[in-house]
Amino acid sequence: MAGCTPPEIYDRWCVCEDLAAQLSAKCLESKAGKRAHLRENEILQQYYLRLIATQWTSVDEAQWIMQKVADRIGWEVRVVGNGAEE
């Protein structure tokens, strides 16, 4: 985030951390519920695309968030490019 002040960077980090926490819960709920038939990378991909569509974050931030989600919930998925791979 070139050109941002340290407080601005911290604010963006807080937003990304909050989204990662919310999406972690959503992914686990999805896997235990109506998306139980999907693979973990498919669930992450769906939430990634939804996050991008909101335009709340940059693409780079969205990728970081989804990797954070995978790490938090213990899914062995690496988020790369515009999606997730196992």
Buried (B, 14 or more C-beta within 10 A) or exposed (E): EEEEEEEEEEEBEEBBEEBBBEBBEBBBEBBEEEBEEBBBBBBBBBBBEEBBEEEEBEEEBBBBBBBBBBBBBEBEBEBEEEBBEE
